[in-house]
Amino acid sequence: MRLAAPIKFNKGGEATSLVRSGRPARQLALWTRSVSVILRAGNKSTDFMDLKSTVRTIPDYPKPGIMFRDITTLLSDPRAFRRVVDEMVQPLAGDKIDKVVGIEARGFILGGAVAHQLSVGFVPMRKKGKLPHKTVGERYALEYGEDEIELHEDAILAGERVLLVDDLIATGGTATAGVKLIEKIGGDVALCSFVIDLPDLGGAEKLRGLGHSVASLMSFEGA
């Protein structure tokens, strides 16, 4: 493209005037928008965001002594939500992923968005009795008693590489059961990805000790 005059920009970084030669107006408009995006991308201060500040902490919920990390405030912030999805996808650059599995329930929200970004299928991992077709389950221990999670038996094909997603990892009981369940029906867990890690509770290290890769975007001390 030959420019017969210098380009001028307004304060928002948009090209306001240039003289073109031999190009359709639509191409010129697309070129102008591209320049604007590049200029804005160079201003790192506009991209900076403290993701932890978008997570709301609720003391003594659901019982005394627990600091509940509420990600609904993060999800309602479009820039924060977008950044979380981008950063959960980033470690997988150049890797082959066939399915994203999201753990009930907030893992559905994150996992669906991540699967869309990766252009792969999404699989919900649900509590016992919630899935309508034939299922395979895995039990895991709670503080008092047991629980069970399930997948449809045909949700993952043998050898498919899977990304396991949830909002938070604490003791790692549910996530460990989730990994075992994926492997039980023939999947290969490429990565376990969480928005929040509570490292004092040891869940992420438990998964790593079992030979699985773990990624998280932020961590909080305590329970």
Secondary structure as GFF3:
##gff-version 3
##sequence-region A 1 223
A	DSSP	beta_strand	8	9	.	.	.	ID=ss1
A	DSSP	beta_strand	15	17	.	.	.	ID=ss2
A	DSSP	alpha_helix	25	41	.	.	.	ID=ss3
A	DSSP	three_ten_helix	44	46	.	.	.	ID=ss4
A	DSSP	three_ten_helix	51	54	.	.	.	ID=ss5
A	DSSP	beta_strand	56	59	.	.	.	ID=ss6
A	DSSP	beta_strand	67	70	.	.	.	ID=ss7
A	DSSP	alpha_helix	72	75	.	.	.	ID=ss8
A	DSSP	alpha_helix	78	89	.	.	.	ID=ss9
A	DSSP	three_ten_helix	90	92	.	.	.	ID=ss10
A	DSSP	beta_strand	99	103	.	.	.	ID=ss11
A	DSSP	alpha_helix	106	118	.	.	.	ID=ss12
A	DSSP	beta_strand	121	127	.	.	.	ID=ss13
A	DSSP	beta_strand	135	141	.	.	.	ID=ss14
A	DSSP	beta_strand	146	152	.	.	.	ID=ss15
A	DSSP	beta_strand	161	169	.	.	.	ID=ss16
A	DSSP	alpha_helix	173	184	.	.	.	ID=ss17
A	DSSP	beta_strand	188	197	.	.	.	ID=ss18
A	DSSP	three_ten_helix	199	201	.	.	.	ID=ss19
A	DSSP	alpha_helix	203	209	.	.	.	ID=ss20
A	DSSP	beta_strand	214	219	.	.	.	ID=ss21
###
